[in-house]
């Protein structure tokens, strides 16, 4: 798989949150997808859509600071803007199986002014 292809998959996954198009993110994730963050250590795909997907209603925009493919992973640092205008930065590592995302690790950043 080329770097461009995986980076496009990642862009589509974040665009799903910007647009509220759940089908974009559903198609990007494997069936055995796992999500890791401090409050959600190792939740499966179904629980991800229960706990994390509703946040799409609060997010307006992502601006990528880093978007780099490293082996079977993509490293992403982004600045995000919420609907209320507040902003924050996070870093995530997205692990791939072929052309789909199998694992996401979220490392929370900070609020931006």
C-alpha positions in Angstrom: 0.0 0.0 0.0 1.4 3.4 -0.9 1.9 6.2 1.6 -0.6 8.3 -0.2 -3.3 5.7 0.1 -3.0 5.3 3.9 -2.7 9.0 4.4 -5.9 9.4 2.3 -7.7 6.8 4.6 -6.6 8.8 7.6 -7.7 12.1 6.1 -11.1 10.5 5.4 -11.4 9.3 9.0 -10.9 12.8 10.4 -13.2 14.2 7.7 -15.9 11.9 8.9 -15.8 13.8 12.2 -15.9 17.2 10.5 -18.8 16.3 8.3 -20.7 13.8 10.5 -20.5 11.1 7.8 -20.3 8.0 9.8 -19.9 5.8 6.7 -16.5 7.3 6.0 -15.1 6.1 9.3 -16.9 2.8 9.3 -15.3 2.0 6.0 -11.9 2.9 7.2 -11.9 0.6 10.3 -11.3 -3.2 10.4 -13.9 -5.4 12.1 -11.4 -6.2 14.9 -10.6 -2.5 15.4 -9.3 -1.4 18.9 -9.2 2.1 20.4 -6.9 3.2 23.2 -7.0 6.4 25.2 -6.6 7.2 28.9 -10.4 6.9 29.6 -11.0 4.1 27.0 -8.1 1.6 27.2 -8.7 -1.0 24.5 -12.4 -0.7 23.5 -13.6 -2.5 20.5 -15.3 -1.2 17.4 -18.8 -1.3 18.7 -17.9 0.5 21.9 -15.9 3.0 20.0 -19.1 4.0 18.1 -21.0 4.3 21.4 -18.4 6.3 23.3 -16.4 8.2 20.7 -18.4 8.8 17.6 -21.0 11.1 19.3 -18.1 13.6 19.7 -18.4 14.2 15.9 -21.3 16.6 16.8 -18.8 18.8 18.7 -16.0 19.0 16.2 -15.8 21.4 13.3 -12.3 21.2 11.9 -9.0 19.4 12.0 -5.7 20.9 10.8 -2.8 18.4 10.5 0.5 19.4 12.1 2.0 16.0 11.4 0.8 13.3 9.1 3.5 10.7 8.5 3.5 7.0 7.6 6.0 4.9 9.5 5.8 1.2 8.6 2.2 0.0 9.2 1.4 3.0 11.3 0.4 6.7 10.6 1.5 9.3 13.1 -0.9 12.2 13.3 -0.7 15.4 15.3 -3.6 17.8 14.8 -5.1 21.0 16.0 -8.9 20.6 16.3 -11.6 23.2 16.6 -14.9 22.5 18.5 -18.2 24.0 17.5 -17.9 26.6 20.3 -14.6 27.9 18.8 -12.3 26.4 21.4 -9.3 24.5 20.1 -7.0 21.7 21.2 -4.1 19.6 20.0 -3.7 15.8 20.2 -1.3 13.2 18.8 -2.6 9.8 17.6 -0.9 6.7 16.2 -3.1 4.7 13.8 -2.1 1.1 13.1 -3.1 -0.5 9.8 -4.0 -3.9 8.5 -3.7 -3.5 4.7 -5.6 -0.4 3.8 -7.8 -0.2 6.9 -7.2 1.1 10.4 -6.9 -1.7 13.0 -5.8 0.3 16.1 -5.8 3.9 17.3 -3.8 5.2 20.2 -4.7 8.7 21.4 -2.3 10.9 23.4 -4.1 13.9 24.6 -2.4 17.2 24.1 -3.6 20.6 25.4 -6.1 23.4 24.8 -5.0 26.0 22.3 -5.8 29.7 22.5 
